[in-house]
Amino acid sequence: MRTLRLTYAGVLIARTAGPKVVATRLAEAIERAVASYTHRLPDEVEGTRGAVEAFFESAPDVAPHLGG
């Protein structure tokens, strides 16, 4: 049964379900769901890092206007 729950959680997470949805579907507290299943998203950290880097790379250069 545990393997089925892990697989189901993995499918939900892969389909970008948030922690609240995963917890609700598995009838668990959100804290337990986050603690139990977030290890299944190692690429999530890289994805968010890339999004932040892309934002700052596309931002206009404001440093010359700061008088520095």
N, C-alpha and C positions, 0 to 999 in steps of 0.2 A: 504494500500500500504506500509506503514512503517513496518508492521509486515513481509511482504514478503521480503523487503530489509534487515531487521535484520536477518531473517532466511537464506537468500542467503549469506549474509556476514558471518554468523556463519558456514555455510557449507564450504565456501571457506577457512575460517580460520582453521576449523577442519581438512581440507585436506592439511594443512600447506602452504596455499597460503600466500605470503608475502604482506605487506601493499600496495606495488605498484600495485600488481595484483588486490587486493580488490578494491582499488581506481579506477583503470581503468575499472573494470567490472561494478562498480556502478556509473561511470562517475562523480566522485568527486575528489576534490583536495586531495592529499595524506595526508595532515595535518588534514583535516576533517575526512577522513576515520580512521586514527589512533586515533583521539580523540573520534570518535563515536563507534568504534568497539573493541578496545583493551581490554575493560573490559570483553569481552567474553573469555579471555584466562587467567584465574587466575592460572592455573597449569603451564603455561609457565615459570613463575618466579621460581617455584620449579624445573622444568626440567633443566633450565639453571644452577641453583645453584648446582644441583646434578652432572651435567656434569663438572663443574669447580672443585668441590670437588673430583670427581673421577680422574680427571687429576692430581691434586696435590697429591692424595694418591698413584698414580702409578709412580710419578716422583722419581728418585733416590735421596737419602738423600745427599745433598751437603754441609750441615752445617759443618760437621767435617773438611772439606777441606778449610774452610774460615779462619782458624787460631783463632777461637774464643774460 
